[in-house]
Amino acid sequence: MRSFSARVPFALLLALPLLTGCLERGNSPVAASMGDDDQYCQANGKVAVGTPEYVACRKDRDVQRQNAEARYDRRQRDLGEYMLNNPNRP
C-alpha cells in the first residue's frame, strides 16, 4: 500500500507539464500578429483617442481579431479531425 501512495504524487508530477498547455489557451498567435490596436487606430496622430472614429476603429479591429481567431480555431479543429480520420497518412 505504501508504494501505491508514493506513485500517485510522482504520476501527478509527471503529468503537470502536459497540463500546462491548457493554461496557454487564451494566447493565440493571431492576437500577437495583429499588433497594437491603439497604435494602429491613432494612425500617426490623425485620430485622437476618444473620438467616434477611434472607437469605430477599435471595434473594427476587435471584429477582425475575432474573425481571425475563429479561422485559426477552425483550422486547428479541421487538422485534428483529419488526423483522427486518416491515421495511416503522414
C-alpha positions in Angstrom: 0.0 0.0 0.0 2.9 2.3 0.7 4.3 2.1 -2.8 0.9 2.9 -4.3 0.6 6.1 -2.3 4.1 7.2 -3.4 3.3 6.6 -7.0 0.3 9.0 -7.1 2.3 12.2 -6.4 5.0 11.1 -8.8 2.4 10.5 -11.5 0.9 13.9 -10.9 4.4 15.4 -11.1 5.0 13.8 -14.5 1.5 14.9 -15.8 2.0 18.6 -14.7 3.9 19.7 -17.8 1.2 18.2 -20.0 -1.5 20.1 -18.2 0.3 23.5 -18.5 -0.7 23.5 -22.2 -4.3 24.1 -21.0 -3.2 27.4 -19.5 -2.0 28.7 -22.8 -5.4 28.6 -24.4 -6.0 32.3 -24.5 -2.8 33.3 -26.1 -3.3 32.7 -29.8 -0.7 33.7 -32.4 -3.4 35.7 -34.2 -3.5 38.3 -31.4 0.3 38.7 -31.4 0.4 39.1 -35.2 -2.1 41.9 -35.4 -0.1 44.3 -33.3 -1.2 47.0 -31.0 -4.7 48.3 -31.7 -4.0 51.7 -30.1 -1.1 52.4 -32.4 -2.9 51.2 -35.4 -6.0 53.3 -34.7 -4.2 56.5 -33.9 -2.5 56.3 -37.4 0.3 58.9 -37.0 -1.9 61.3 -34.9 -4.7 61.6 -37.4 -7.3 60.1 -35.0 -7.4 61.2 -31.4 -8.2 58.9 -28.5 -11.9 59.1 -27.5 -13.3 60.3 -30.8 -16.0 58.4 -32.6 -13.6 57.5 -35.4 -11.2 56.0 -32.8 -14.0 54.0 -31.2 -15.1 52.7 -34.6 -11.6 51.7 -35.5 -11.1 49.8 -32.2 -14.5 48.0 -32.8 -13.4 47.1 -36.3 -10.1 45.7 -35.0 -11.9 43.6 -32.4 -14.1 42.1 -35.1 -11.1 41.4 -37.3 -9.3 39.8 -34.4 -12.3 37.6 -33.5 -12.7 36.5 -37.1 -9.0 35.7 -37.4 -9.2 33.7 -34.1 -12.3 31.8 -35.4 -10.4 30.9 -38.6 -7.4 29.8 -36.6 -9.5 27.6 -34.3 -11.4 26.1 -37.2 -8.1 25.2 -39.0 -6.8 23.6 -35.8 -10.1 21.6 -35.4 -10.1 20.6 -39.0 -6.5 19.4 -38.7 -7.4 17.3 -35.6 -10.3 15.8 -37.4 -8.2 15.0 -40.4 -5.6 13.3 -38.2 -8.3 11.3 -36.5 -9.9 10.2 -39.7 -6.7 9.4 -41.6 -4.4 7.8 -39.0 -2.2 6.0 -41.7 -1.5 9.0 -43.8 1.5 11.2 -43.0 
